Amino acid sequence: QVQLVESGGGLVQPGGSLRLSCAASGFTLSSYAMRWFRQAPGKERELVAAITSAGDSTTYADSVKGRFTISRDNAKNTVYLQMNNLKLEDTAVYYCTARRRDLTYWGQGTQVTVSS
């Protein structure tokens, strides 16, 4: 069964850090480009970060540049999103996706809440 499972979300104070993980099962991540999206209540879904299948190129939304880092460990079939200096506006459900050609898998999402 093909599955992406996100974990690592939670409640954190402004300025804090979290590391999200996205573990794949039923397929091998190494040939897929990976992305993290987020969606806050009442807002459109936003692409946060992306990484190529080889891990040699990354892109970030302007809103998270310098604070978030996407990485992957193909040996562990897992992708990560390190989030530092979190802000109130980072509160959202975070989703990871795996994409290859016209095939995209989505995870179920993990909630990140930044609040004082």
N, C-alpha and C positions, 0 to 999 in steps of 0.2 A: 504494500500500500504506500503510495507516494504521500509524503507528509512533510510540512515545514512547521516546526514548533518554536515559537519565540518564548523567551523567558528573561527574567532579570528586571522587569518593571517593578514599580512600587512608588511609595511616597518619599519625597526628598525635599529638603529645604532649598531655597534659592542659593546658588553658589555651590551646591553639592554635585555629586557625581553618581552616575549609574553606568553599568555595562550591560547592554542587551546582547543576548545570544540568539541565534537562529540555527537550529539543528535540523538537518535533513535526514529523512529515512526513505527507503524505497527507491532512491536514485542517487547518483553521484554528483555532488555539487561542482566538481572541478571544471566541468564543461559549460557551466551556466554563469552568466553575468548576474550579479546580485544587487538588489536595491533595498533600501529602507524607505518606507513611506510613513507618514503620520496623518492622522485626522483628528482634529479637535471638534467638540460639539458645535454645530452650526457653521462649520467652516469646510471648505473644499479639501480634498486629500492633497497632500503636498509631498513631493519627492524630496527626501532629506539628504540621502547619500547613495552613491553607486560605486561599484567596483567591478572591474573586468574579470573574466574567468581566470585569467592568469594572475590577477592581483597586481598588475603593473600600472594600473591607472585608476584614479579615484576622482569623483566629482562630488561637490557639496552645494546645497542651497546656500545662498548668501547669508541667510539667517542663522546658520550653524557653523559657518567657516571659522576655523580657529578654535572651536569648542568641541566639535564632534570628530571622531575618527572611525572610519569603516575599515575593517580588516577581515581577512579570511584565513582559515586553516583547513586546507583541502584534505589533509590527512585525517582530521577530525570531522570532516563533512559539516563544518560549522562556520558561520559568519558572525561577526561581532559589530556592535556599534558602541564605542566608548563615548560617553557624554559627560563633559565637564562643564563647570560653571553654568549649571542649569538655571534657566530663567522661568518665570511664571508662564510665559507664552510657549514654553516647550511642552506644557501639559497637553497630552493627546494619547490616543491609542496608536502604537507603533506596529507596523506590519513589515515583514520581510517578504521579498519575492525572488524567485529564481526564474530567469528567462534565457531561453535558447531558441533562436529563430522565431517562430510564431507560437511557441509554447511557453506559458507562464504559470508558475505555481505560486499560490499565496498561503501565508500562514494565517493563524486565527487572530493574531494581534496580542499585544501586551500593553497594559495601561501604565502610563507614566504620569504621575501627578506631582507637580512642583508647587509647594505651598508652605507658607510660614505659619 
